[in-house]
Amino acid sequence: MSIQKFYRNTAAGLLAALFLSAAGCSSTTSVFPSAKGNQEELEESETGQKDTVGEAGEPENSGDGAKEITTGDAGEPEGSKDGTETEIYVDVTGAVNSPGVYTLPAGSRVFEAISLAGGAREDASLENLNQAGILEDGQQIRVYTEEEAEQMARQGTLPGTQAAEQNEGQKAAKVNINTAGKEELMTLTGIGETRAEAILAYRQEAGGFQAPEDLMQVEGIKEKTFEKLKDQITVN
């Protein structure tokens, strides 16, 4: 073997030894993740997606697993969220062209109801009506004819007139002998405890008084006593 060939072989051997030595000392960690690592990362990714969908994509459930149902506005009349009526029903009758029940917005006035009913007839009397009055749900508006208004005015019963108000006040001040108790009956002129109890007993037996004059049928009450208190009593 020549000296040159010997040196070449020796150099090749040294290079091979150096290469193997370097390979044995290098890191054994692969730059690529293992199959197990890939599987764990995939599972974590899927879990994160499920959590995200559960928080943002699904409605919250009640404690028993049933979904809460919100009725919202569907179960309430339109415009009544605060409990205030937005529509009312009014009965317009009497001397109007189209009597009937009409629906109006809450806060409407009497004249608006009459207008919906076709307006007042030519023979209608509107003097006793406050046409600017605010309507209420279920209210009845009665338009009288001129003939009816004149007759009621003579009798002092035409609504809205001073005479009618006085009559109502007098009627309210009278003692109703069909409903009054013993103490109230004793406020009448000439009626003490004994006569008050007699009135109650007669009322129970007879079923009530048909007219003020029937009070003289009660034991102890004669015409003289009745004359003193007749203006103080009523039977209805």
Salt bridges, closest charged atoms under 4 A:
ASP73 OD2 - LYS81 NZ 3.10
ASP123 OD1 - ARG121 NE 3.09
GLU148 OE2 - ARG142 NH2 3.50
GLU193 OE2 - LYS182 NZ 3.48
GLU197 OE2 - LYS182 NZ 3.52
GLU227 OE1 - LYS230 NZ 3.03
